[in-house]
Amino acid sequence: MRTLLIVLTVSFSNFLSAQTDLNNYKYFVVPKRFEAFRKTNQYQTSTLIKYLLSEKGFNAVYDDALPPDLASDRCLGVWVDLSDDSSMFTTKTTLVLKDCNGADVFETQQGKSKIKEYKSAYNEAIGEAMQSLDGVDYEYTAMEAPKETLTLSFKNDVRSLKNKEIAERMEPKGINTDKVQRKAPKNQNPMVVQEATTENQSYKSLEPVPSNIGSKNESQVAENGEIWYAQEIANGYQLVDSTPKVRMKLFKSSNENMFMAQSDEKSGIVYQKEGQWIFEYYEGENLVQEPLNIKF
């Protein structure tokens, strides 16, 4: 009994520590291609992981579409890695969250699946692995940057002074150093950081770089107002138009509001967001989102 109590206490302490660590990160970065796979978004793993992270309240972004503040300071984000230990008959996945220096911050439980079809197997295994994040009450809390200390030697007298104290003591009296610091409005990231002094002159642009992720303003379904009707099949639904013609098949996942989707030419996921069904898939290297009008 005592041993069990110790194990539970240690496990709970580790969980609280992991939760605190995750609160230090503003973004959760999902690679378009994991090192475990040869193709971009193979088996829709990247799309699925980003979706599940967002559903659990984390600010998930793709690694080729970083927000400006993350692009300039990669340590604002924790980076998702997928460990694939699959065998011939069992798909096994673990998600490892790493900081900007490559150190492990959080590791999920291992998800397993014995489904033979790869896409469905990875969907089930990843869903099980991410159950480790279900109890995490995430709320981003910015970390305070440590104040740097400089060491100066003056007539064999070594002193450690903080930057502010050094600046106050060394700045000549009566000289206008014309320090310029452009600041962004409140709640807005600066686009330019500039300094002009007698000692330093620097200019750095933080303007965002356009992403290559594409999106369609309106889909064919949205333009013509066509309704697709859901007919129940094994493991999901088939969507038919008024002809009736089968336009797409939806396969159930571990999340009741998300399906693996397959049409004649495209494959991806279909999920519900704010009452609207969305079909998300890759077209080349571009991620596309199309609204669907589905009647169940």
C-alpha positions as CSV (number, residue, x, y, z in Angstrom):
1,M,0.0,0.0,0.0
2,R,2.8,2.4,0.9
3,T,4.6,1.6,-2.4
4,L,1.4,2.3,-4.4
5,L,1.0,5.6,-2.6
6,I,4.6,6.6,-3.4
7,V,4.1,5.7,-7.0
8,L,0.9,7.7,-7.3
9,T,2.5,10.7,-5.5
10,V,5.5,10.7,-7.9
11,S,3.3,10.3,-10.9
12,F,1.0,13.2,-9.8
13,S,4.1,15.4,-9.1
14,N,5.5,14.6,-12.6
15,F,2.1,15.4,-14.2
16,L,1.9,18.8,-12.4
17,S,5.5,19.6,-13.4
18,A,4.8,18.7,-17.1
19,Q,1.7,20.9,-17.0
20,T,3.7,23.8,-15.6
21,D,6.3,23.3,-18.3
22,L,3.8,23.3,-21.1
23,N,2.3,26.6,-19.8
24,N,5.6,28.3,-20.6
25,Y,5.1,27.8,-24.4
26,K,2.9,30.0,-26.5
27,Y,2.9,27.8,-29.6
28,F,2.9,24.0,-30.4
29,V,4.7,23.5,-33.7
30,V,3.7,20.6,-35.9
31,P,6.0,19.5,-38.8
32,K,4.5,19.1,-42.2
33,R,6.7,15.9,-42.5
34,F,7.8,13.9,-39.5
35,E,11.3,12.3,-39.6
36,A,9.6,8.9,-39.2
37,F,8.0,9.3,-42.6
38,R,9.2,9.9,-46.2
39,K,6.3,11.9,-47.5
40,T,4.7,15.2,-46.4
41,N,1.7,14.7,-44.2
42,Q,2.0,10.9,-44.7
43,Y,-1.2,9.1,-43.6
44,Q,-2.6,12.6,-42.7
45,T,-0.5,12.5,-39.5
46,S,0.4,16.2,-39.5
47,T,-3.2,17.3,-40.2
48,L,-4.5,15.0,-37.5
49,I,-2.1,16.0,-34.8
50,K,-2.6,19.8,-35.4
51,Y,-6.3,19.3,-35.3
52,L,-6.3,17.3,-32.1
53,L,-3.9,19.8,-30.4
54,S,-6.2,22.7,-31.4
55,E,-9.2,20.7,-30.1
56,K,-7.5,20.3,-26.7
57,G,-6.9,24.1,-26.4
58,F,-3.3,24.4,-27.6
59,N,-2.2,27.0,-30.1
60,A,-1.0,24.6,-32.9
61,V,0.8,25.9,-36.0
62,Y,2.7,24.3,-38.9
63,D,6.5,24.6,-39.0
64,D,6.4,26.5,-42.4
65,A,3.8,29.1,-41.2
66,L,5.3,30.5,-38.0
67,P,3.8,33.6,-36.5
68,P,6.2,36.7,-36.6
69,D,7.0,36.5,-32.9
70,L,7.8,32.8,-33.1
71,A,9.9,33.2,-36.2
72,S,12.1,35.7,-34.3
73,D,12.2,33.7,-31.1
74,R,11.8,30.0,-31.6
75,C,11.9,29.4,-27.9
76,L,8.3,30.6,-27.7
77,G,7.3,27.3,-29.1
78,V,7.4,23.6,-28.2
79,W,8.1,21.3,-31.2
80,V,6.2,18.1,-31.8
81,D,8.1,15.0,-32.7
82,L,6.5,11.6,-33.6
83,S,8.3,8.4,-32.4
84,D,7.2,5.4,-34.5
85,D,8.0,2.0,-32.9
86,S,5.6,0.0,-35.1
87,S,6.1,-3.7,-35.7
88,M,4.7,-5.9,-38.4
89,F,1.3,-6.4,-36.7
90,T,1.0,-3.4,-34.4
91,T,1.2,0.3,-35.0
92,K,2.9,2.1,-32.1
93,T,3.3,5.9,-31.8
94,T,4.5,8.3,-29.1
95,L,4.5,12.1,-29.3
96,V,7.5,13.9,-27.8
97,L,7.3,17.7,-27.2
98,K,10.7,19.4,-27.4
99,D,12.0,22.9,-26.6
100,C,14.0,25.1,-29.0
101,N,17.2,23.4,-27.8
102,G,15.9,19.9,-28.5
103,A,15.4,19.0,-24.8
104,D,12.3,16.9,-24.0
105,V,9.5,18.8,-22.3
106,F,6.7,16.3,-22.4
107,E,6.2,12.7,-23.7
108,T,2.8,11.1,-24.2
109,Q,1.9,7.5,-23.5
110,Q,2.4,5.1,-26.4
111,G,-0.7,4.7,-28.6
112,K,-1.3,1.3,-30.2
113,S,-3.4,-0.1,-33.0
114,K,-3.8,-3.5,-34.7
115,I,-5.7,-2.2,-37.7
116,K,-4.1,-3.4,-40.9
117,E,-4.8,-0.3,-43.0
118,Y,-2.1,2.3,-42.3
119,K,-4.1,5.5,-42.3
120,S,-6.7,4.2,-39.9
121,A,-4.0,2.5,-37.7
122,Y,-2.0,5.8,-37.3
123,N,-5.3,7.7,-36.6
124,E,-6.2,5.3,-33.8
125,A,-2.6,5.1,-32.3
126,I,-2.1,8.9,-32.4
127,G,-5.6,9.5,-30.8
128,E,-4.7,7.1,-28.0
129,A,-1.3,8.7,-27.4
130,M,-2.8,12.2,-27.2
131,Q,-5.1,11.1,-24.4
132,S,-2.1,11.9,-22.2
133,L,-2.9,15.6,-22.8
134,D,-6.6,15.4,-21.8
135,G,-6.0,16.3,-18.2
136,V,-3.6,19.2,-18.9
137,D,-5.2,22.5,-18.0
138,Y,-3.1,24.6,-20.4
139,E,-2.8,28.4,-20.0
140,Y,0.1,30.2,-21.6
141,T,2.3,32.1,-19.1
142,A,5.2,34.0,-20.5
143,M,8.6,33.3,-18.9
144,E,10.6,36.2,-17.6
145,A,13.9,36.5,-19.4
146,P,16.9,36.3,-17.0
147,K,18.8,39.6,-16.6
148,E,22.3,39.3,-18.0
149,T,25.3,40.3,-15.9
150,L,28.5,41.7,-17.3
151,T,31.9,41.4,-15.6
152,L,34.3,44.4,-15.9
153,S,37.9,44.7,-14.9
154,F,39.1,48.1,-13.8
155,K,42.6,48.5,-12.3
156,N,42.6,44.8,-11.2
157,D,39.3,45.4,-9.5
158,V,36.7,42.9,-10.9
159,R,33.1,43.9,-10.5
160,S,29.9,42.4,-11.6
161,L,27.3,44.9,-12.6
162,K,24.0,44.6,-14.3
163,N,23.6,46.2,-17.7
164,K,21.5,49.1,-16.5
165,E,24.0,50.0,-13.8
166,I,26.9,49.9,-16.4
167,A,25.0,52.1,-18.8
168,E,24.3,54.7,-16.1
169,R,27.9,54.8,-14.9
170,M,29.6,54.8,-18.3
171,E,27.4,57.2,-20.3
172,P,29.1,60.6,-20.7
173,K,27.3,63.5,-19.1
174,G,25.9,66.2,-21.4
175,I,26.1,64.1,-24.6
176,N,22.9,63.4,-26.5
177,T,23.2,59.8,-27.6
178,D,20.0,60.1,-29.6
179,K,18.7,56.6,-28.7
180,V,15.8,55.6,-30.9
181,Q,13.6,52.7,-30.2
182,R,10.5,52.2,-32.3
183,K,7.8,50.5,-30.3
184,A,4.7,48.7,-31.5
185,P,1.3,49.7,-30.2
186,K,0.0,47.9,-27.1
187,N,-0.9,44.2,-27.8
188,Q,0.9,44.3,-31.2
189,N,4.3,42.8,-32.1
190,P,6.9,45.2,-33.4
191,M,7.6,45.2,-37.1
192,V,11.0,47.0,-36.8
193,V,13.5,47.2,-34.0
194,Q,16.1,50.0,-34.4
195,E,18.8,51.4,-32.2
196,A,21.1,54.3,-33.0
197,T,23.7,55.3,-30.4
198,T,27.3,56.3,-30.4
199,E,28.2,52.7,-29.5
200,N,25.6,50.7,-31.4
201,Q,23.7,51.0,-34.6
202,S,21.3,48.3,-35.6
203,Y,18.2,47.7,-37.6
204,K,16.1,44.5,-37.6
205,S,12.9,43.9,-39.5
206,L,10.4,41.5,-38.0
207,E,7.8,41.7,-40.7
208,P,6.2,38.3,-41.3
209,V,7.3,36.2,-44.3
210,P,4.4,35.0,-46.5
211,S,3.5,31.3,-46.0
212,N,3.1,28.9,-48.9
213,I,-0.1,27.5,-47.3
214,G,-2.9,28.1,-49.7
215,S,-6.6,28.2,-49.1
216,K,-9.6,28.5,-51.4
217,N,-11.9,31.5,-50.7
218,E,-14.9,29.6,-51.8
219,S,-15.3,25.9,-52.7
220,Q,-17.4,24.5,-55.4
221,V,-19.8,23.2,-52.8
222,A,-20.2,26.7,-51.2
223,E,-20.7,28.4,-54.6
224,N,-23.6,26.3,-55.9
225,G,-25.2,25.7,-52.5
226,E,-25.2,21.9,-53.2
227,I,-26.2,19.8,-50.3
228,W,-24.6,16.4,-49.7
229,Y,-26.6,13.8,-47.9
230,A,-25.0,11.4,-45.4
231,Q,-25.8,7.7,-45.8
232,E,-24.5,5.4,-43.1
233,I,-22.1,2.7,-44.1
234,A,-19.7,0.4,-42.3
235,N,-17.3,2.5,-40.2
236,G,-18.8,5.8,-41.3
237,Y,-20.9,7.5,-44.0
238,Q,-21.0,8.1,-47.7
239,L,-22.0,11.6,-49.0
240,V,-24.3,11.6,-52.0
241,D,-25.7,14.5,-54.1
242,S,-29.2,14.9,-55.4
243,T,-28.4,12.7,-58.5
244,P,-27.8,10.6,-56.4
245,K,-24.0,10.1,-56.9
246,V,-21.5,9.2,-54.2
247,R,-19.2,12.2,-53.8
248,M,-17.2,11.3,-50.7
249,K,-16.8,8.7,-48.0
250,L,-16.3,9.5,-44.3
251,F,-14.6,7.1,-42.0
252,K,-15.1,7.4,-38.2
253,S,-12.1,8.4,-36.0
254,S,-11.6,8.5,-32.2
255,N,-13.2,12.0,-32.3
256,E,-16.9,12.1,-33.0
257,N,-16.7,15.4,-34.8
258,M,-13.8,14.3,-37.1
259,F,-13.7,11.8,-40.0
260,M,-11.0,10.6,-42.4
261,A,-12.3,11.6,-45.8
262,Q,-11.8,10.0,-49.3
263,S,-13.2,11.3,-52.6
264,D,-12.3,10.2,-56.1
265,E,-9.4,12.6,-56.4
266,K,-8.6,13.8,-52.8
267,S,-8.1,12.5,-49.3
268,G,-7.9,14.3,-46.0
269,I,-10.1,14.9,-43.0
270,V,-13.6,16.4,-42.4
271,Y,-14.3,18.1,-39.1
272,Q,-16.8,20.4,-37.6
273,K,-15.8,23.9,-36.5
274,E,-18.3,26.4,-35.1
275,G,-21.2,24.5,-36.7
276,Q,-19.6,24.4,-40.2
277,W,-18.2,21.1,-41.7
278,I,-14.7,21.6,-43.2
279,F,-12.9,19.4,-45.7
280,E,-9.1,19.8,-45.1
281,Y,-6.6,18.3,-47.5
282,Y,-3.3,18.9,-49.3
283,E,-3.1,20.0,-52.9
284,G,0.6,19.6,-53.7
285,E,2.4,21.4,-50.9
286,N,-0.5,23.7,-50.1
287,L,-3.1,23.0,-47.3
288,V,-6.6,23.7,-48.5
289,Q,-9.8,24.0,-46.4
290,E,-13.2,23.8,-48.1
291,P,-16.6,24.2,-46.4
292,L,-19.1,21.4,-46.9
293,N,-22.9,21.5,-46.7
294,I,-23.7,18.1,-45.2
295,K,-27.1,16.9,-44.0
296,F,-27.1,13.9,-41.7
